[in-house]
Amino acid sequence: MVSKPRMQCPLCNERLERDADIEEHLLSQHEPRELASEIASEWEAEEFAGTE
Ligand SMILES: [Zn+2]
């Protein structure tokens, strides 16, 4: 039986329960602004890495 890898929240680095829904964690634990800035910074990091 294959077990799903544990998810880790990219914002607070909290390990989520195996059956936890990361979306639910994000929505209940973090502000939309936090999510947006996290996504934006990841996007920027990727863009930056690609310009080498
Ligand atoms: Zn979190």
mmCIF file of the protein (N, C-alpha, C, O) and its ligand, coordinates in Angstrom:
data_MODEL
# 
_entry.id   MODEL 
# 
loop_
_entity.id 
_entity.type 
_entity.pdbx_number_of_molecules 
1 polymer     1 
2 non-polymer 1 
# 
_entity_poly.entity_id                      1 
_entity_poly.type                           'polypeptide(L)' 
_entity_poly.nstd_linkage                   no 
_entity_poly.nstd_monomer                   no 
_entity_poly.pdbx_seq_one_letter_code       MVSKPRMQCPLCNERLERDADIEEHLLSQHEPRELASEIASEWEAEEFAGTE 
_entity_poly.pdbx_seq_one_letter_code_can   MVSKPRMQCPLCNERLERDADIEEHLLSQHEPRELASEIASEWEAEEFAGTE 
_entity_poly.pdbx_strand_id                 A 
# 
loop_
_entity_poly_seq.entity_id 
_entity_poly_seq.num 
_entity_poly_seq.mon_id 
_entity_poly_seq.hetero 
1 1  MET n 
1 2  VAL n 
1 3  SER n 
1 4  LYS n 
1 5  PRO n 
1 6  ARG n 
1 7  MET n 
1 8  GLN n 
1 9  CYS n 
1 10 PRO n 
1 11 LEU n 
1 12 CYS n 
1 13 ASN n 
1 14 GLU n 
1 15 ARG n 
1 16 LEU n 
1 17 GLU n 
1 18 ARG n 
1 19 ASP n 
1 20 ALA n 
1 21 ASP n 
1 22 ILE n 
1 23 GLU n 
1 24 GLU n 
1 25 HIS n 
1 26 LEU n 
1 27 LEU n 
1 28 SER n 
1 29 GLN n 
1 30 HIS n 
1 31 GLU n 
1 32 PRO n 
1 33 ARG n 
1 34 GLU n 
1 35 LEU n 
1 36 ALA n 
1 37 SER n 
1 38 GLU n 
1 39 ILE n 
1 40 ALA n 
1 41 SER n 
1 42 GLU n 
1 43 TRP n 
1 44 GLU n 
1 45 ALA n 
1 46 GLU n 
1 47 GLU n 
1 48 PHE n 
1 49 ALA n 
1 50 GLY n 
1 51 THR n 
1 52 GLU n 
# 
loop_
_struct_asym.id 
_struct_asym.entity_id 
A 1 
B 2 
# 
loop_
_chem_comp.id 
_chem_comp.type 
_chem_comp.mon_nstd_flag 
ALA 'L-peptide linking' y 
ARG 'L-peptide linking' y 
ASN 'L-peptide linking' y 
ASP 'L-peptide linking' y 
CYS 'L-peptide linking' y 
GLN 'L-peptide linking' y 
GLU 'L-peptide linking' y 
GLY 'peptide linking'   y 
HIS 'L-peptide linking' y 
ILE 'L-peptide linking' y 
LEU 'L-peptide linking' y 
LYS 'L-peptide linking' y 
MET 'L-peptide linking' y 
PHE 'L-peptide linking' y 
PRO 'L-peptide linking' y 
SER 'L-peptide linking' y 
THR 'L-peptide linking' y 
TRP 'L-peptide linking' y 
VAL 'L-peptide linking' y 
ZN  non-polymer         . 
# 
_pdbx_entity_nonpoly.entity_id   2 
_pdbx_entity_nonpoly.name        ? 
_pdbx_entity_nonpoly.comp_id     ZN 
# 
_pdbx_nonpoly_scheme.asym_id         B 
_pdbx_nonpoly_scheme.entity_id       2 
_pdbx_nonpoly_scheme.mon_id          ZN 
_pdbx_nonpoly_scheme.ndb_seq_num     1 
_pdbx_nonpoly_scheme.pdb_seq_num     101 
_pdbx_nonpoly_scheme.auth_seq_num    101 
_pdbx_nonpoly_scheme.pdb_mon_id      ZN 
_pdbx_nonpoly_scheme.auth_mon_id     ZN 
_pdbx_nonpoly_scheme.pdb_strand_id   A 
_pdbx_nonpoly_scheme.pdb_ins_code    . 
# 
loop_
_atom_site.group_PDB 
_atom_site.id 
_atom_site.type_symbol 
_atom_site.label_atom_id 
_atom_site.label_alt_id 
_atom_site.label_comp_id 
_atom_site.label_asym_id 
_atom_site.label_entity_id 
_atom_site.label_seq_id 
_atom_site.pdbx_PDB_ins_code 
_atom_site.Cartn_x 
_atom_site.Cartn_y 
_atom_site.Cartn_z 
_atom_site.occupancy 
_atom_site.B_iso_or_equiv 
_atom_site.pdbx_formal_charge 
_atom_site.auth_seq_id 
_atom_site.auth_comp_id 
_atom_site.auth_asym_id 
_atom_site.auth_atom_id 
_atom_site.pdbx_PDB_model_num 
ATOM   1   N  N  . MET A 1 1  ? 0.841  -1.196 0.000   1.00 0.00 ? 1   MET A N  1 
ATOM   2   C  CA . MET A 1 1  ? 0.000  0.000  0.000   1.00 0.00 ? 1   MET A CA 1 
ATOM   3   C  C  . MET A 1 1  ? 0.874  1.243  0.000   1.00 0.00 ? 1   MET A C  1 
ATOM   4   O  O  . MET A 1 1  ? 1.789  1.383  0.812   1.00 0.00 ? 1   MET A O  1 
ATOM   5   N  N  . VAL A 1 2  ? 0.584  2.106  -0.893  1.00 0.00 ? 2   VAL A N  1 
ATOM   6   C  CA . VAL A 1 2  ? 1.380  3.320  -1.007  1.00 0.00 ? 2   VAL A CA 1 
ATOM   7   C  C  . VAL A 1 2  ? 0.857  4.381  -0.046  1.00 0.00 ? 2   VAL A C  1 
ATOM   8   O  O  . VAL A 1 2  ? -0.337 4.677  -0.010  1.00 0.00 ? 2   VAL A O  1 
ATOM   9   N  N  . SER A 1 3  ? 1.779  4.945  0.733   1.00 0.00 ? 3   SER A N  1 
ATOM   10  C  CA . SER A 1 3  ? 1.353  6.023  1.623   1.00 0.00 ? 3   SER A CA 1 
ATOM   11  C  C  . SER A 1 3  ? 1.835  7.350  1.059   1.00 0.00 ? 3   SER A C  1 
ATOM   12  O  O  . SER A 1 3  ? 2.960  7.484  0.578   1.00 0.00 ? 3   SER A O  1 
ATOM   13  N  N  . LYS A 1 4  ? 0.966  8.294  1.137   1.00 0.00 ? 4   LYS A N  1 
ATOM   14  C  CA . LYS A 1 4  ? 1.315  9.616  0.619   1.00 0.00 ? 4   LYS A CA 1 
ATOM   15  C  C  . LYS A 1 4  ? 2.397  10.243 1.480   1.00 0.00 ? 4   LYS A C  1 
ATOM   16  O  O  . LYS A 1 4  ? 2.386  10.067 2.699   1.00 0.00 ? 4   LYS A O  1 
ATOM   17  N  N  . PRO A 1 5  ? 3.325  10.967 0.881   1.00 0.00 ? 5   PRO A N  1 
ATOM   18  C  CA . PRO A 1 5  ? 4.320  11.668 1.680   1.00 0.00 ? 5   PRO A CA 1 
ATOM   19  C  C  . PRO A 1 5  ? 3.647  12.765 2.484   1.00 0.00 ? 5   PRO A C  1 
ATOM   20  O  O  . PRO A 1 5  ? 2.637  13.339 2.076   1.00 0.00 ? 5   PRO A O  1 
ATOM   21  N  N  . ARG A 1 6  ? 4.231  13.036 3.627   1.00 0.00 ? 6   ARG A N  1 
ATOM   22  C  CA . ARG A 1 6  ? 3.659  14.090 4.456   1.00 0.00 ? 6   ARG A CA 1 
ATOM   23  C  C  . ARG A 1 6  ? 3.867  15.434 3.803   1.00 0.00 ? 6   ARG A C  1 
ATOM   24  O  O  . ARG A 1 6  ? 4.926  15.724 3.245   1.00 0.00 ? 6   ARG A O  1 
ATOM   25  N  N  . MET A 1 7  ? 2.842  16.240 3.884   1.00 0.00 ? 7   MET A N  1 
ATOM   26  C  CA . MET A 1 7  ? 2.934  17.575 3.330   1.00 0.00 ? 7   MET A CA 1 
ATOM   27  C  C  . MET A 1 7  ? 3.548  18.497 4.373   1.00 0.00 ? 7   MET A C  1 
ATOM   28  O  O  . MET A 1 7  ? 3.377  18.326 5.580   1.00 0.00 ? 7   MET A O  1 
ATOM   29  N  N  . GLN A 1 8  ? 4.259  19.465 3.857   1.00 0.00 ? 8   GLN A N  1 
ATOM   30  C  CA . GLN A 1 8  ? 4.810  20.458 4.764   1.00 0.00 ? 8   GLN A CA 1 
ATOM   31  C  C  . GLN A 1 8  ? 4.362  21.810 4.268   1.00 0.00 ? 8   GLN A C  1 
ATOM   32  O  O  . GLN A 1 8  ? 4.457  22.117 3.080   1.00 0.00 ? 8   GLN A O  1 
ATOM   33  N  N  . CYS A 1 9  ? 3.876  22.609 5.186   1.00 0.00 ? 9   CYS A N  1 
ATOM   34  C  CA . CYS A 1 9  ? 3.405  23.924 4.795   1.00 0.00 ? 9   CYS A CA 1 
ATOM   35  C  C  . CYS A 1 9  ? 4.591  24.808 4.427   1.00 0.00 ? 9   CYS A C  1 
ATOM   36  O  O  . CYS A 1 9  ? 5.514  24.958 5.227   1.00 0.00 ? 9   CYS A O  1 
ATOM   37  N  N  . PRO A 1 10 ? 4.584  25.394 3.236   1.00 0.00 ? 10  PRO A N  1 
ATOM   38  C  CA . PRO A 1 10 ? 5.696  26.231 2.796   1.00 0.00 ? 10  PRO A CA 1 
ATOM   39  C  C  . PRO A 1 10 ? 5.767  27.551 3.550   1.00 0.00 ? 10  PRO A C  1 
ATOM   40  O  O  . PRO A 1 10 ? 6.790  28.234 3.505   1.00 0.00 ? 10  PRO A O  1 
ATOM   41  N  N  . LEU A 1 11 ? 4.703  27.913 4.236   1.00 0.00 ? 11  LEU A N  1 
ATOM   42  C  CA . LEU A 1 11 ? 4.705  29.191 4.937   1.00 0.00 ? 11  LEU A CA 1 
ATOM   43  C  C  . LEU A 1 11 ? 5.242  29.062 6.352   1.00 0.00 ? 11  LEU A C  1 
ATOM   44  O  O  . LEU A 1 11 ? 6.104  29.843 6.756   1.00 0.00 ? 11  LEU A O  1 
ATOM   45  N  N  . CYS A 1 12 ? 4.758  28.106 7.100   1.00 0.00 ? 12  CYS A N  1 
ATOM   46  C  CA . CYS A 1 12 ? 5.173  27.988 8.495   1.00 0.00 ? 12  CYS A CA 1 
ATOM   47  C  C  . CYS A 1 12 ? 6.011  26.737 8.720   1.00 0.00 ? 12  CYS A C  1 
ATOM   48  O  O  . CYS A 1 12 ? 6.423  26.450 9.844   1.00 0.00 ? 12  CYS A O  1 
ATOM   49  N  N  . ASN A 1 13 ? 6.264  25.991 7.636   1.00 0.00 ? 13  ASN A N  1 
ATOM   50  C  CA . ASN A 1 13 ? 7.054  24.763 7.718   1.00 0.00 ? 13  ASN A CA 1 
ATOM   51  C  C  . ASN A 1 13 ? 6.490  23.756 8.701   1.00 0.00 ? 13  ASN A C  1 
ATOM   52  O  O  . ASN A 1 13 ? 7.209  22.915 9.240   1.00 0.00 ? 13  ASN A O  1 
ATOM   53  N  N  . GLU A 1 14 ? 5.215  23.858 8.918   1.00 0.00 ? 14  GLU A N  1 
ATOM   54  C  CA . GLU A 1 14 ? 4.584  22.915 9.823   1.00 0.00 ? 14  GLU A CA 1 
ATOM   55  C  C  . GLU A 1 14 ? 4.252  21.640 9.068   1.00 0.00 ? 14  GLU A C  1 
ATOM   56  O  O  . GLU A 1 14 ? 3.708  21.675 7.964   1.00 0.00 ? 14  GLU A O  1 
ATOM   57  N  N  . ARG A 1 15 ? 4.584  20.536 9.669   1.00 0.00 ? 15  ARG A N  1 
ATOM   58  C  CA . ARG A 1 15 ? 4.239  19.259 9.048   1.00 0.00 ? 15  ARG A CA 1 
ATOM   59  C  C  . ARG A 1 15 ? 2.758  19.020 9.245   1.00 0.00 ? 15  ARG A C  1 
ATOM   60  O  O  . ARG A 1 15 ? 2.223  19.159 10.345  1.00 0.00 ? 15  ARG A O  1 
ATOM   61  N  N  . LEU A 1 16 ? 2.122  18.664 8.169   1.00 0.00 ? 16  LEU A N  1 
ATOM   62  C  CA . LEU A 1 16 ? 0.691  18.429 8.249   1.00 0.00 ? 16  LEU A CA 1 
ATOM   63  C  C  . LEU A 1 16 ? 0.421  16.946 8.464   1.00 0.00 ? 16  LEU A C  1 
ATOM   64  O  O  . LEU A 1 16 ? 1.210  16.084 8.077   1.00 0.00 ? 16  LEU A O  1 
ATOM   65  N  N  . GLU A 1 17 ? -0.694 16.683 9.079   1.00 0.00 ? 17  GLU A N  1 
ATOM   66  C  CA . GLU A 1 17 ? -1.105 15.291 9.250   1.00 0.00 ? 17  GLU A CA 1 
ATOM   67  C  C  . GLU A 1 17 ? -1.252 14.647 7.881   1.00 0.00 ? 17  GLU A C  1 
ATOM   68  O  O  . GLU A 1 17 ? -1.553 15.313 6.891   1.00 0.00 ? 17  GLU A O  1 
ATOM   69  N  N  . ARG A 1 18 ? -1.036 13.343 7.845   1.00 0.00 ? 18  ARG A N  1 
ATOM   70  C  CA . ARG A 1 18 ? -1.056 12.653 6.570   1.00 0.00 ? 18  ARG A CA 1 
ATOM   71  C  C  . ARG A 1 18 ? -2.362 12.871 5.807   1.00 0.00 ? 18  ARG A C  1 
ATOM   72  O  O  . ARG A 1 18 ? -2.369 12.989 4.582   1.00 0.00 ? 18  ARG A O  1 
ATOM   73  N  N  . ASP A 1 19 ? -3.443 12.921 6.538   1.00 0.00 ? 19  ASP A N  1 
ATOM   74  C  CA . ASP A 1 19 ? -4.729 13.086 5.870   1.00 0.00 ? 19  ASP A CA 1 
ATOM   75  C  C  . ASP A 1 19 ? -5.175 14.530 5.802   1.00 0.00 ? 19  ASP A C  1 
ATOM   76  O  O  . ASP A 1 19 ? -6.266 14.831 5.317   1.00 0.00 ? 19  ASP A O  1 
ATOM   77  N  N  . ALA A 1 20 ? -4.338 15.412 6.284   1.00 0.00 ? 20  ALA A N  1 
ATOM   78  C  CA . ALA A 1 20 ? -4.740 16.807 6.314   1.00 0.00 ? 20  ALA A CA 1 
ATOM   79  C  C  . ALA A 1 20 ? -4.800 17.386 4.909   1.00 0.00 ? 20  ALA A C  1 
ATOM   80  O  O  . ALA A 1 20 ? -4.064 16.981 4.009   1.00 0.00 ? 20  ALA A O  1 
ATOM   81  N  N  . ASP A 1 21 ? -5.681 18.325 4.759   1.00 0.00 ? 21  ASP A N  1 
ATOM   82  C  CA . ASP A 1 21 ? -5.816 19.010 3.490   1.00 0.00 ? 21  ASP A CA 1 
ATOM   83  C  C  . ASP A 1 21 ? -5.010 20.302 3.588   1.00 0.00 ? 21  ASP A C  1 
ATOM   84  O  O  . ASP A 1 21 ? -5.336 21.187 4.379   1.00 0.00 ? 21  ASP A O  1 
ATOM   85  N  N  . ILE A 1 22 ? -3.965 20.403 2.786   1.00 0.00 ? 22  ILE A N  1 
ATOM   86  C  CA . ILE A 1 22 ? -3.102 21.579 2.889   1.00 0.00 ? 22  ILE A CA 1 
ATOM   87  C  C  . ILE A 1 22 ? -3.879 22.853 2.567   1.00 0.00 ? 22  ILE A C  1 
ATOM   88  O  O  . ILE A 1 22 ? -3.614 23.918 3.124   1.00 0.00 ? 22  ILE A O  1 
ATOM   89  N  N  . GLU A 1 23 ? -4.814 22.725 1.684   1.00 0.00 ? 23  GLU A N  1 
ATOM   90  C  CA . GLU A 1 23 ? -5.614 23.892 1.329   1.00 0.00 ? 23  GLU A CA 1 
ATOM   91  C  C  . GLU A 1 23 ? -6.372 24.391 2.552   1.00 0.00 ? 23  GLU A C  1 
ATOM   92  O  O  . GLU A 1 23 ? -6.497 25.593 2.786   1.00 0.00 ? 23  GLU A O  1 
ATOM   93  N  N  . GLU A 1 24 ? -6.866 23.444 3.312   1.00 0.00 ? 24  GLU A N  1 
ATOM   94  C  CA . GLU A 1 24 ? -7.614 23.811 4.506   1.00 0.00 ? 24  GLU A CA 1 
ATOM   95  C  C  . GLU A 1 24 ? -6.691 24.457 5.528   1.00 0.00 ? 24  GLU A C  1 
ATOM   96  O  O  . GLU A 1 24 ? -7.061 25.425 6.192   1.00 0.00 ? 24  GLU A O  1 
ATOM   97  N  N  . HIS A 1 25 ? -5.495 23.915 5.645   1.00 0.00 ? 25  HIS A N  1 
ATOM   98  C  CA . HIS A 1 25 ? -4.514 24.498 6.559   1.00 0.00 ? 25  HIS A CA 1 
ATOM   99  C  C  . HIS A 1 25 ? -4.189 25.930 6.142   1.00 0.00 ? 25  HIS A C  1 
ATOM   100 O  O  . HIS A 1 25 ? -4.183 26.841 6.970   1.00 0.00 ? 25  HIS A O  1 
ATOM   101 N  N  . LEU A 1 26 ? -3.926 26.115 4.877   1.00 0.00 ? 26  LEU A N  1 
ATOM   102 C  CA . LEU A 1 26 ? -3.574 27.445 4.382   1.00 0.00 ? 26  LEU A CA 1 
ATOM   103 C  C  . LEU A 1 26 ? -4.694 28.443 4.637   1.00 0.00 ? 26  LEU A C  1 
ATOM   104 O  O  . LEU A 1 26 ? -4.463 29.572 5.069   1.00 0.00 ? 26  LEU A O  1 
ATOM   105 N  N  . LEU A 1 27 ? -5.897 28.000 4.361   1.00 0.00 ? 27  LEU A N  1 
ATOM   106 C  CA . LEU A 1 27 ? -7.030 28.900 4.507   1.00 0.00 ? 27  LEU A CA 1 
ATOM   107 C  C  . LEU A 1 27 ? -7.329 29.218 5.965   1.00 0.00 ? 27  LEU A C  1 
ATOM   108 O  O  . LEU A 1 27 ? -7.747 30.329 6.292   1.00 0.00 ? 27  LEU A O  1 
ATOM   109 N  N  . SER A 1 28 ? -7.114 28.245 6.833   1.00 0.00 ? 28  SER A N  1 
ATOM   110 C  CA . SER A 1 28 ? -7.472 28.484 8.228   1.00 0.00 ? 28  SER A CA 1 
ATOM   111 C  C  . SER A 1 28 ? -6.328 29.093 9.020   1.00 0.00 ? 28  SER A C  1 
ATOM   112 O  O  . SER A 1 28 ? -6.568 29.790 10.006  1.00 0.00 ? 28  SER A O  1 
ATOM   113 N  N  . GLN A 1 29 ? -5.084 28.845 8.612   1.00 0.00 ? 29  GLN A N  1 
ATOM   114 C  CA . GLN A 1 29 ? -3.933 29.301 9.388   1.00 0.00 ? 29  GLN A CA 1 
ATOM   115 C  C  . GLN A 1 29 ? -3.257 30.540 8.825   1.00 0.00 ? 29  GLN A C  1 
ATOM   116 O  O  . GLN A 1 29 ? -2.509 31.214 9.532   1.00 0.00 ? 29  GLN A O  1 
ATOM   117 N  N  . HIS A 1 30 ? -3.507 30.837 7.591   1.00 0.00 ? 30  HIS A N  1 
ATOM   118 C  CA . HIS A 1 30 ? -2.775 31.936 6.975   1.00 0.00 ? 30  HIS A CA 1 
ATOM   119 C  C  . HIS A 1 30 ? -3.692 32.920 6.276   1.00 0.00 ? 30  HIS A C  1 
ATOM   120 O  O  . HIS A 1 30 ? -4.759 32.565 5.775   1.00 0.00 ? 30  HIS A O  1 
ATOM   121 N  N  . GLU A 1 31 ? -3.251 34.148 6.258   1.00 0.00 ? 31  GLU A N  1 
ATOM   122 C  CA . GLU A 1 31 ? -3.998 35.188 5.575   1.00 0.00 ? 31  GLU A CA 1 
ATOM   123 C  C  . GLU A 1 31 ? -3.773 35.077 4.070   1.00 0.00 ? 31  GLU A C  1 
ATOM   124 O  O  . GLU A 1 31 ? -2.702 34.660 3.628   1.00 0.00 ? 31  GLU A O  1 
ATOM   125 N  N  . PRO A 1 32 ? -4.771 35.447 3.294   1.00 0.00 ? 32  PRO A N  1 
ATOM   126 C  CA . PRO A 1 32 ? -4.596 35.459 1.838   1.00 0.00 ? 32  PRO A CA 1 
ATOM   127 C  C  . PRO A 1 32 ? -3.383 36.278 1.421   1.00 0.00 ? 32  PRO A C  1 
ATOM   128 O  O  . PRO A 1 32 ? -2.708 35.944 0.447   1.00 0.00 ? 32  PRO A O  1 
ATOM   129 N  N  . ARG A 1 33 ? -3.105 37.345 2.154   1.00 0.00 ? 33  ARG A N  1 
ATOM   130 C  CA . ARG A 1 33 ? -1.923 38.175 1.835   1.00 0.00 ? 33  ARG A CA 1 
ATOM   131 C  C  . ARG A 1 33 ? -0.637 37.383 1.980   1.00 0.00 ? 33  ARG A C  1 
ATOM   132 O  O  . ARG A 1 33 ? 0.273  37.494 1.158   1.00 0.00 ? 33  ARG A O  1 
ATOM   133 N  N  . GLU A 1 34 ? -0.572 36.581 3.037   1.00 0.00 ? 34  GLU A N  1 
ATOM   134 C  CA . GLU A 1 34 ? 0.609  35.737 3.255   1.00 0.00 ? 34  GLU A CA 1 
ATOM   135 C  C  . GLU A 1 34 ? 0.798  34.778 2.096   1.00 0.00 ? 34  GLU A C  1 
ATOM   136 O  O  . GLU A 1 34 ? 1.900  34.602 1.576   1.00 0.00 ? 34  GLU A O  1 
ATOM   137 N  N  . LEU A 1 35 ? -0.310 34.162 1.706   1.00 0.00 ? 35  LEU A N  1 
ATOM   138 C  CA . LEU A 1 35 ? -0.247 33.205 0.607   1.00 0.00 ? 35  LEU A CA 1 
ATOM   139 C  C  . LEU A 1 35 ? 0.218  33.885 -0.663  1.00 0.00 ? 35  LEU A C  1 
ATOM   140 O  O  . LEU A 1 35 ? 1.058  33.360 -1.394  1.00 0.00 ? 35  LEU A O  1 
ATOM   141 N  N  . ALA A 1 36 ? -0.330 35.048 -0.914  1.00 0.00 ? 36  ALA A N  1 
ATOM   142 C  CA . ALA A 1 36 ? 0.008  35.772 -2.134  1.00 0.00 ? 36  ALA A CA 1 
ATOM   143 C  C  . ALA A 1 36 ? 1.486  36.127 -2.165  1.00 0.00 ? 36  ALA A C  1 
ATOM   144 O  O  . ALA A 1 36 ? 2.145  35.966 -3.193  1.00 0.00 ? 36  ALA A O  1 
ATOM   145 N  N  . SER A 1 37 ? 2.008  36.608 -1.048  1.00 0.00 ? 37  SER A N  1 
ATOM   146 C  CA . SER A 1 37 ? 3.410  37.022 -1.056  1.00 0.00 ? 37  SER A CA 1 
ATOM   147 C  C  . SER A 1 37 ? 4.337  35.818 -1.145  1.00 0.00 ? 37  SER A C  1 
ATOM   148 O  O  . SER A 1 37 ? 5.417  35.905 -1.729  1.00 0.00 ? 37  SER A O  1 
ATOM   149 N  N  . GLU A 1 38 ? 3.917  34.696 -0.568  1.00 0.00 ? 38  GLU A N  1 
ATOM   150 C  CA . GLU A 1 38 ? 4.717  33.479 -0.677  1.00 0.00 ? 38  GLU A CA 1 
ATOM   151 C  C  . GLU A 1 38 ? 4.781  33.022 -2.129  1.00 0.00 ? 38  GLU A C  1 
ATOM   152 O  O  . GLU A 1 38 ? 5.846  32.681 -2.645  1.00 0.00 ? 38  GLU A O  1 
ATOM   153 N  N  . ILE A 1 39 ? 3.642  33.023 -2.761  1.00 0.00 ? 39  ILE A N  1 
ATOM   154 C  CA . ILE A 1 39 ? 3.583  32.610 -4.164  1.00 0.00 ? 39  ILE A CA 1 
ATOM   155 C  C  . ILE A 1 39 ? 4.399  33.568 -5.027  1.00 0.00 ? 39  ILE A C  1 
ATOM   156 O  O  . ILE A 1 39 ? 5.133  33.148 -5.921  1.00 0.00 ? 39  ILE A O  1 
ATOM   157 N  N  . ALA A 1 40 ? 4.259  34.843 -4.748  1.00 0.00 ? 40  ALA A N  1 
ATOM   158 C  CA . ALA A 1 40 ? 4.977  35.846 -5.530  1.00 0.00 ? 40  ALA A CA 1 
ATOM   159 C  C  . ALA A 1 40 ? 6.482  35.687 -5.372  1.00 0.00 ? 40  ALA A C  1 
ATOM   160 O  O  . ALA A 1 40 ? 7.220  35.792 -6.352  1.00 0.00 ? 40  ALA A O  1 
ATOM   161 N  N  . SER A 1 41 ? 6.946  35.436 -4.153  1.00 0.00 ? 41  SER A N  1 
ATOM   162 C  CA . SER A 1 41 ? 8.387  35.328 -3.946  1.00 0.00 ? 41  SER A CA 1 
ATOM   163 C  C  . SER A 1 41 ? 8.930  34.060 -4.592  1.00 0.00 ? 41  SER A C  1 
ATOM   164 O  O  . SER A 1 41 ? 10.053 34.052 -5.096  1.00 0.00 ? 41  SER A O  1 
ATOM   165 N  N  . GLU A 1 42 ? 8.143  32.990 -4.581  1.00 0.00 ? 42  GLU A N  1 
ATOM   166 C  CA . GLU A 1 42 ? 8.588  31.774 -5.253  1.00 0.00 ? 42  GLU A CA 1 
ATOM   167 C  C  . GLU A 1 42 ? 8.679  32.002 -6.749  1.00 0.00 ? 42  GLU A C  1 
ATOM   168 O  O  . GLU A 1 42 ? 9.612  31.557 -7.418  1.00 0.00 ? 42  GLU A O  1 
ATOM   169 N  N  . TRP A 1 43 ? 7.697  32.699 -7.242  1.00 0.00 ? 43  TRP A N  1 
ATOM   170 C  CA . TRP A 1 43 ? 7.653  33.002 -8.676  1.00 0.00 ? 43  TRP A CA 1 
ATOM   171 C  C  . TRP A 1 43 ? 8.873  33.839 -9.065  1.00 0.00 ? 43  TRP A C  1 
ATOM   172 O  O  . TRP A 1 43 ? 9.538  33.567 -10.064 1.00 0.00 ? 43  TRP A O  1 
ATOM   173 N  N  . GLU A 1 44 ? 9.143  34.840 -8.269  1.00 0.00 ? 44  GLU A N  1 
ATOM   174 C  CA . GLU A 1 44 ? 10.281 35.712 -8.543  1.00 0.00 ? 44  GLU A CA 1 
ATOM   175 C  C  . GLU A 1 44 ? 11.596 34.932 -8.471  1.00 0.00 ? 44  GLU A C  1 
ATOM   176 O  O  . GLU A 1 44 ? 12.490 35.140 -9.291  1.00 0.00 ? 44  GLU A O  1 
ATOM   177 N  N  . ALA A 1 45 ? 11.709 34.045 -7.498  1.00 0.00 ? 45  ALA A N  1 
ATOM   178 C  CA . ALA A 1 45 ? 12.922 33.243 -7.358  1.00 0.00 ? 45  ALA A CA 1 
ATOM   179 C  C  . ALA A 1 45 ? 13.138 32.385 -8.596  1.00 0.00 ? 45  ALA A C  1 
ATOM   180 O  O  . ALA A 1 45 ? 14.264 32.237 -9.069  1.00 0.00 ? 45  ALA A O  1 
ATOM   181 N  N  . GLU A 1 46 ? 12.057 31.823 -9.115  1.00 0.00 ? 46  GLU A N  1 
ATOM   182 C  CA . GLU A 1 46 ? 12.178 31.006 -10.301 1.00 0.00 ? 46  GLU A CA 1 
ATOM   183 C  C  . GLU A 1 46 ? 12.561 31.841 -11.519 1.00 0.00 ? 46  GLU A C  1 
ATOM   184 O  O  . GLU A 1 46 ? 13.409 31.448 -12.320 1.00 0.00 ? 46  GLU A O  1 
ATOM   185 N  N  . GLU A 1 47 ? 11.938 32.968 -11.636 1.00 0.00 ? 47  GLU A N  1 
ATOM   186 C  CA . GLU A 1 47 ? 12.246 33.866 -12.745 1.00 0.00 ? 47  GLU A CA 1 
ATOM   187 C  C  . GLU A 1 47 ? 13.728 34.244 -12.700 1.00 0.00 ? 47  GLU A C  1 
ATOM   188 O  O  . GLU A 1 47 ? 14.423 34.246 -13.716 1.00 0.00 ? 47  GLU A O  1 
ATOM   189 N  N  . PHE A 1 48 ? 14.177 34.559 -11.501 1.00 0.00 ? 48  PHE A N  1 
ATOM   190 C  CA . PHE A 1 48 ? 15.547 34.971 -11.307 1.00 0.00 ? 48  PHE A CA 1 
ATOM   191 C  C  . PHE A 1 48 ? 16.506 33.855 -11.670 1.00 0.00 ? 48  PHE A C  1 
ATOM   192 O  O  . PHE A 1 48 ? 17.519 34.082 -12.331 1.00 0.00 ? 48  PHE A O  1 
ATOM   193 N  N  . ALA A 1 49 ? 16.175 32.633 -11.229 1.00 0.00 ? 49  ALA A N  1 
ATOM   194 C  CA . ALA A 1 49 ? 17.042 31.492 -11.494 1.00 0.00 ? 49  ALA A CA 1 
ATOM   195 C  C  . ALA A 1 49 ? 17.122 31.214 -12.991 1.00 0.00 ? 49  ALA A C  1 
ATOM   196 O  O  . ALA A 1 49 ? 18.137 30.731 -13.494 1.00 0.00 ? 49  ALA A O  1 
ATOM   197 N  N  . GLY A 1 50 ? 16.053 31.523 -13.684 1.00 0.00 ? 50  GLY A N  1 
ATOM   198 C  CA . GLY A 1 50 ? 16.014 31.236 -15.101 1.00 0.00 ? 50  GLY A CA 1 
ATOM   199 C  C  . GLY A 1 50 ? 16.793 32.211 -15.965 1.00 0.00 ? 50  GLY A C  1 
ATOM   200 O  O  . GLY A 1 50 ? 17.018 31.959 -17.148 1.00 0.00 ? 50  GLY A O  1 
ATOM   201 N  N  . THR A 1 51 ? 17.206 33.328 -15.372 1.00 0.00 ? 51  THR A N  1 
ATOM   202 C  CA . THR A 1 51 ? 17.892 34.351 -16.163 1.00 0.00 ? 51  THR A CA 1 
ATOM   203 C  C  . THR A 1 51 ? 19.395 34.181 -16.168 1.00 0.00 ? 51  THR A C  1 
ATOM   204 O  O  . THR A 1 51 ? 20.124 34.984 -16.750 1.00 0.00 ? 51  THR A O  1 
ATOM   205 N  N  . GLU A 1 52 ? 19.848 33.127 -15.513 1.00 0.00 ? 52  GLU A N  1 
ATOM   206 C  CA . GLU A 1 52 ? 21.296 32.957 -15.429 1.00 0.00 ? 52  GLU A CA 1 
ATOM   207 C  C  . GLU A 1 52 ? 21.927 32.729 -16.803 1.00 0.00 ? 52  GLU A C  1 
ATOM   208 O  O  . GLU A 1 52 ? 23.143 32.568 -16.905 1.00 0.00 ? 52  GLU A O  1 
HETATM 209 ZN ZN . ZN  B 2 .  ? 1.174  26.890 7.563   1.00 0.00 2 101 ZN  A ZN 1 
# 
